[in-house]
Amino acid sequence: MNLMICCTPLQVLIAEKIIEKHPEEQFWGVMLSTVSNAKFDYYTQRLANKCQKIFSMVQHTDRVNLIKEIFKLKKTFRGQQFDKVFVANINDLQIQFLLSTIQFQILNTFDDGTANIVENSLFYQPENLSLNRKIINILLGNKYNLVSLKSLSTHHYTLYEGLPNIIANTTYLNLFESQSLESGIDNQNEEPISILLGQPIYRDEQKNIALAEKVIKQFNIQYYLPHPRETYKIKQVEYIETPLIFEDYLIQQLNGKKCRIYSYFSTAILSIPHQGAIEPIALKVEVNDPAYLACYSLIEKLGIHLIEV
């Protein structure tokens, strides 16, 4: 039995590709999410459909619930043995406790978005643990940290072909494999569909709303696909009502249509095809986060059209 740990809908898409590469092996799926909504529920069920067992839990950050959830994970997985573990969020405290509870032969990692390829992201920084975090680790038996799990990982699955990652030994996964996104275009001269991919950049919801509405007006954007973590509503744009994240929506609903995709610095802007019917456009916004700023350098390096707003 293998263990597949996911925290986001995109990670479920990656997990499906990995599971396909191990057709004779059984999987116990784990979905740990920071929010509960229809989109996360949909992808949790997708993961369950690929696995023989499933465990799901909504995570909390307050200390009381955090400790309760650590005990729940330890109780559920105590004594379990796995051949292979596949996980993205090796920095997550609860995942570290889960891994400390089980026994496994091989640890494999996979992408958690652009943090894997931006060299000043959290995956490349030394951990600066608070005193409370150190005490919790000692008292509850966490034997792992970000550095030790990176060193344990024997293989990494990535969406970013040819780019350095947190683990040197990588396998490229093409989410759009066997999909011809250019087929069926009847009118090459027709105007492309314009879509803005939602992304909660700021902690202040009103700043996120103001930014999205500014972008929609400036570029005359027709459709808006909200991020799975969004809890706010954008006006004066037609929402795409779907349980699918963008990568899935592109494959299932937009195949054969010309599309202009606007994004700030989401994973999708880097992983979707950058030719033919699909025109990705990155929007450079005012941020102070070094990891976000490094994303823009990477976007320019990959030749994606970057516009300052």
C-alpha positions in Angstrom: 0.0 0.0 0.0 1.2 3.5 -0.9 0.2 6.8 0.8 -0.8 9.8 -1.4 -1.1 13.1 0.5 -2.8 16.1 -1.1 -3.7 19.6 0.1 -5.1 21.3 -3.0 -7.2 20.4 -6.1 -4.1 20.9 -8.3 -2.3 18.3 -6.2 -5.1 15.9 -6.8 -4.6 16.3 -10.6 -0.9 15.6 -10.1 -1.8 12.6 -7.8 -4.0 11.1 -10.5 -1.1 11.2 -13.0 1.3 9.6 -10.5 -1.2 6.9 -9.6 -1.6 6.1 -13.3 2.2 5.4 -13.4 1.7 2.7 -10.7 -1.3 0.7 -12.1 -0.6 -2.5 -10.1 -0.3 -0.7 -6.7 -2.9 0.3 -4.1 -3.1 3.8 -2.6 -4.5 5.3 0.6 -5.4 8.9 -0.2 -5.3 11.8 2.2 -6.8 15.2 1.6 -5.9 17.9 4.1 -7.5 21.2 3.1 -7.5 24.7 4.6 -11.0 25.4 3.5 -14.2 23.5 3.0 -16.2 24.2 -0.2 -17.7 22.5 -3.3 -14.4 22.6 -5.3 -12.4 20.9 -2.5 -15.2 18.4 -2.0 -15.2 17.6 -5.7 -11.4 16.9 -5.8 -11.5 15.0 -2.6 -14.0 12.6 -4.2 -11.7 12.5 -7.3 -8.9 11.3 -5.1 -11.1 8.8 -3.4 -12.1 7.4 -6.7 -8.4 6.6 -7.4 -7.6 5.1 -4.0 -8.6 2.0 -2.0 -9.0 4.1 1.2 -9.5 7.8 1.8 -9.0 10.2 4.8 -9.9 13.9 4.6 -9.7 16.7 7.1 -10.1 20.5 7.1 -7.1 22.0 8.8 -7.1 24.9 11.3 -4.3 27.1 12.4 -5.4 28.0 16.0 -3.3 26.1 18.6 -6.2 24.2 20.2 -7.6 22.8 16.9 -4.1 22.3 15.5 -3.1 20.0 18.4 -6.5 18.2 18.2 -6.0 17.5 14.6 -2.4 16.2 15.2 -3.8 13.7 17.7 -6.5 12.7 15.1 -3.9 12.0 12.5 -1.7 10.1 14.9 -4.6 8.0 16.0 -5.7 7.2 12.4 -2.3 6.3 11.1 -0.5 4.8 14.1 1.1 1.6 13.2 0.4 1.9 9.5 3.2 0.7 7.1 3.5 2.0 3.5 5.8 1.1 0.6 5.9 4.5 -0.9 4.7 7.9 0.3 3.9 10.8 -2.2 3.6 14.3 -0.7 4.0 17.9 -1.8 3.7 20.0 1.4 6.7 18.7 3.3 6.8 22.0 5.3 3.3 21.4 6.8 3.4 20.6 10.5 0.5 18.1 10.5 2.0 16.3 7.5 5.3 16.0 9.4 3.5 14.5 12.4 1.6 12.1 10.1 4.9 10.9 8.5 6.4 10.6 12.0 3.6 8.3 13.0 3.9 5.8 10.1 6.6 3.6 8.7 7.5 3.8 5.0 10.2 2.5 2.7 10.4 5.3 0.1 9.5 9.0 0.2 8.6 10.8 -3.1 7.7 14.4 -3.5 5.7 16.4 -6.1 5.0 20.1 -6.9 3.2 22.5 -4.6 3.0 25.1 -7.3 5.6 27.7 -8.1 7.2 27.5 -4.6 9.1 24.5 -6.0 10.9 26.4 -8.7 11.3 29.9 -7.2 14.6 29.7 -5.3 13.7 32.2 -2.6 10.4 30.5 -1.7 9.8 28.8 1.6 11.1 25.4 0.3 14.5 26.9 -0.1 14.7 28.9 3.1 16.0 27.5 6.5 13.1 26.9 8.9 12.9 29.4 11.7 10.8 27.6 14.3 9.2 29.4 17.2 9.6 28.1 20.7 6.0 26.9 20.8 6.6 24.9 17.6 9.8 23.3 19.0 7.9 22.4 22.2 5.0 20.8 20.2 7.5 18.9 18.1 9.2 17.4 21.2 6.1 16.7 23.2 4.1 15.1 20.3 6.9 13.3 18.6 7.6 15.1 15.3 10.9 13.7 14.0 10.9 15.4 10.7 11.4 18.9 9.3 11.6 20.5 5.9 15.3 19.9 5.4 15.2 16.3 6.5 12.3 15.5 4.3 14.0 17.1 1.3 17.0 14.9 1.9 14.8 11.8 2.3 13.0 12.3 -1.0 14.3 10.0 -3.6 12.2 11.3 -6.5 10.2 14.4 -7.4 7.3 14.7 -9.9 7.0 18.2 -11.5 4.8 20.2 -13.9 7.8 22.3 -14.9 9.9 20.6 -17.5 13.6 21.4 -17.5 13.5 23.7 -14.4 15.5 23.1 -11.2 13.4 21.9 -8.4 13.7 21.1 -4.6 14.8 17.6 -5.5 17.3 17.0 -8.3 15.8 13.7 -9.5 12.6 14.7 -11.3 10.0 13.3 -13.6 8.0 15.7 -15.8 4.2 15.3 -15.6 2.2 16.8 -18.5 -1.3 17.5 -17.4 -2.4 18.0 -21.0 -0.9 14.9 -22.4 -3.0 13.4 -25.2 -5.0 16.6 -25.3 -4.9 18.6 -28.5 -6.0 22.1 -27.3 -5.8 23.4 -30.9 -8.2 20.9 -32.5 -11.7 22.0 -33.6 -11.0 25.7 -34.0 -13.4 26.6 -36.8 -12.6 30.2 -37.1 -9.0 31.2 -36.7 -10.0 34.9 -37.0 -12.5 34.9 -34.2 -11.8 36.9 -31.0 -10.5 34.7 -28.2 -12.4 34.2 -25.0 -10.8 36.2 -22.2 -10.6 34.7 -18.7 -9.1 36.1 -15.4 -7.9 33.5 -13.0 -8.7 34.5 -9.5 -5.9 34.5 -6.9 -6.1 35.9 -3.3 -2.8 37.8 -3.2 -3.4 40.1 -0.3 -4.7 39.3 3.2 -7.2 42.2 2.8 -10.2 40.9 0.8 -11.1 44.4 -0.4 -7.6 44.9 -1.9 -8.1 41.6 -3.8 -11.5 42.7 -5.0 -10.3 46.1 -6.1 -7.4 44.6 -8.0 -9.6 42.1 -9.8 -12.2 44.7 -10.8 -9.5 47.0 -12.0 -8.0 44.3 -14.2 -11.4 43.2 -15.6 -12.2 46.8 -16.6 -8.7 47.5 -18.0 -8.6 44.4 -20.3 -12.3 44.1 -20.9 -12.3 40.5 -19.5 -15.4 38.4 -20.1 -15.1 35.6 -17.6 -13.8 35.1 -14.1 -12.7 31.7 -12.6 -12.4 32.1 -8.8 -9.5 30.5 -6.9 -10.6 27.6 -4.6 -9.7 29.6 -1.5 -11.7 32.7 -2.5 -14.5 33.8 -0.1 -15.3 37.1 -1.8 -17.3 38.1 -4.9 -16.2 40.1 -7.9 -18.7 42.4 -9.7 -19.2 43.2 -13.4 -17.9 39.9 -14.7 -19.5 36.6 -15.6 -18.4 33.9 -13.2 -17.4 30.4 -14.6 -19.5 28.1 -12.4 -17.7 24.8 -12.3 -16.2 22.5 -9.7 -13.1 22.3 -11.9 -9.9 24.1 -11.4 -8.5 25.9 -14.4 -6.2 23.1 -15.7 -9.2 20.7 -15.7 -11.6 23.3 -17.1 -9.2 24.0 -20.0 -9.1 20.3 -21.0 -12.8 19.5 -20.5 -14.6 22.7 -21.5 -12.3 24.9 -23.6 -10.7 22.4 -26.0 -10.8 23.8 -29.5 -11.5 27.4 -28.4 -9.2 30.3 -28.6 -8.5 31.6 -25.1 -6.6 34.6 -23.6 -5.8 33.7 -20.0 -4.9 36.5 -17.6 -3.2 35.6 -14.3 -1.0 37.2 -11.7 1.5 34.4 -11.0 -0.6 31.2 -10.6 0.7 27.8 -11.3 -1.6 27.6 -14.3 0.2 30.4 -16.2 3.4 28.3 -16.2 1.9 24.8 -16.7 -0.6 25.4 -19.5 0.5 25.2 -23.2 2.0 28.6 -24.4 1.1 28.3 -28.1 -1.6 27.8 -30.6 -5.1 28.4 -29.3 -4.0 29.4 -25.8 -2.4 32.8 -25.0 -1.3 33.2 -21.4 -0.8 36.7 -20.1 0.8 37.5 -16.7 -0.2 40.6 -14.9 2.5 42.2 -12.7 1.0 43.8 -9.6 2.4 45.7 -6.7 3.7 43.2 -4.1 6.5 43.1 -1.6 6.8 39.3 -1.2 10.3 38.3 -2.6 8.8 34.9 -3.8 6.1 36.6 -5.8 8.7 39.0 -7.3 10.9 36.1 -8.3 7.9 34.5 -10.1 7.8 37.5 -12.4 11.5 36.9 -13.3 10.7 33.3 -14.1 7.7 34.3 -16.2 9.8 36.6 -18.3 12.5 34.0 -18.6 9.9 31.5 -20.0 8.8 34.1 -22.6 5.3 34.6 -21.2 3.8 38.0 -22.0 4.1 40.2 -18.9 2.0 43.4 -18.5 2.4 45.8 -15.5 -0.9 46.9 -14.0 
